[in-house]
Amino acid sequence: MVTARTIPQTEFDWDLEAQAITVRIRWFGIAVGYVLVNFLGSGSATFPLNAILALGAGYALCDTYFSVRGRLFLSDYPLFTSAMEAVFIGLLCHFDTGALSPFRFYYILSLLVCAIRFTPMITYSTFAFHTLSYATVAMTHGVQNWEETTSLVLTPVVIGWVTWAGTSFAGLLKRASHRLRELNVALQQNQTHLEERIAARTRELQESQAMIVQQEKQAAFGLLAAGIAHEVGNPLAAISSLVQLLNRRNIDEHTRERLMMVDDQLRRIQRTLRELVDFSRPATNVKAPGDVHSMIDSALSIAKYYKRKKGKTIVTSFVDDVPPLCVIRDQLVQVFLNLILNAMDATPEGGTIEIRTSIIDGWLRVDVRDTGVGVSPHHRERIFQPYFTTKETGTGLGLFVCRNIVEQEMGGRIELTETSPAGTTFSVRLTDEALRNRADALPSHRTNPEPVSQELTVP
C-alpha cells in the first residue's frame, strides 16, 4: 500500500521543498542514464539497462505526481526507498561494465538527496546499503586489474565522505530554516502587536478629537445662548416694565387680569432664558458635593423644551436621603440630559420615560428607561464608540461623551443594562465614601418634577 503525507502549501515545509529537489535530481539521473546507454555506451546489454531505467522513470513519475499535489511519496518508509535505490543502482552497474560503470556515481546522487530529505541515521543506513550494493557488484564481476582495485577502494571512501558532508550541510540548512521560521513567527507577532498599538492609538486620537469637537460645540452653543439671552432679555425687560406701569393705572378688572396673564408669560420666558444661560455657561472641572436628584431635575428642566417631548410622559422615582456626592455638577447634568434626550428620541408618542434612582452595593444607580423598540444586537457593542449613531441627524458623540465624563472624570460606570423590543435602560453608577457604608435602598415614592405649563388664552 502506497503511503503519502499531505503537506500544507500555505507555509514553508522542508520536506516538501526537499521532495521537489529530489524529483529534479531523479529525472536528471534518468535522462543521463538514457544517453549513456543508448548513445555513449558500448552497446551491450542495452535492453536490460533501458528496462531498469524505465522502471526508474516510473518511480520518478509517481514521485513527481505526489510532489505536484503537495504530498510525500513513501514518506513513512525511507529505508525501503534507500534499499530500492541501492538495488536499482547496483543493477545498472551490473548490466553495464561492473565496478567501473559510470552509474556508480548515482550512489553519490542518492546519498545527497537522502541527506537532504531524511535524518542522519537514515542517511548513514543508506550509505551501508549502497556500500553493500557496490561490493556485491564488484564481487560479481571480480577484480581484473589495478584500476578496478583502486576504484573498489576509493568509491566507498568517496560515498562515505559525501554522506558525512551531505548530512552536515543538510543539518546546517535545516537549523537555519528552523531559525528563520522562528524569526518569521516572531516578526508576525511583532507586526500584529504593532497593528494593535496603531489601532489603539488611532482610537485614542479619534476619541480625543471627538471630545474636542464636543467641547467646541458646547462653547459655540454657550456664546450663542448668551447672545440670544442678552438680545431677547432687553426687550422683555422693557415689555415687563410697560405692563407694570399699565397695571398701576385705573383700569377695569378684565384688562388687569389680561395684563397679569401677560406678565406671567413674560416671567416664564425669562425663566427659560435663565435656565438656558445657566446650562450654557462655561463648565467647571472642579468637583464639589452636590445633590444628584437636583441635577436630574435641572436636566429635565432643559429637556422639557425639546420638540420631541410632546406626547410623552416622564416619571421619576427617587430614593430617599441620598447624601451629597462629590461630582462635577455641569458635566453630570450634561450626562443626564444626553440620556433623557436619547430616551425621548427612542420613545414613540404616548410612551413613558422613567428615571429611577436606587442604592445598591454602595453605588448610587440612576436608571433611564424608555419604551422604544430597543437597540439591535449588532449595534450594542458600538453604541459608546465616537461618531457611531443610528439617527439621521445625530453626531454619534452623545454616549461617547457620557462614558468619558462618568468613567474618567468621576470614577463611575455607565452601561446599557437592558434592551428589548419593549424598551431600553441605560444605567449610571456613582459612588463615594458616604455611599460605600450605606445600606441598599430602593425608591419609596414617585414624582413628576415637570411643572404644568400654562397657555395664554386670547379671548
Secondary structure by P-SEA (a helix, b strand, c coil): cbbbbbbbcccccaaaaaaaaaaaaaaaaaaaaaaaacccccccaaaaaaaaaaaaaaaaaaaaaaaaaccccccccaaaaaaaaaaaaaaaaaacccccccccaaaaaaaaaaaacccaaaaaaaaaaaaaaaaaaaaaaccccaaaaaaaaaaaaaaaaaaaaaaaaaaaaaaaaaaaaaaaaaaaaaaaaaaaaaaaaaaaaaaaaaaaaaaaaaaaaaaaaaaaaaaaaaaaaaaaaaaaaaaaccccaaaaaaaaaaaaaaaaaaaaaaaaaaaacccccccccccaaaaaaaaaaaaccccccccbbbbbbbbccccccccaaaaaaaaaaaaaaaaaaaccccbbbbbbbbbccccbbbbbbbcccccccccccccccccccccccccccaaaaaaaaacccccbbbccccccccbbbbbbbbbccccccccccccccccccccbbbbbbcc
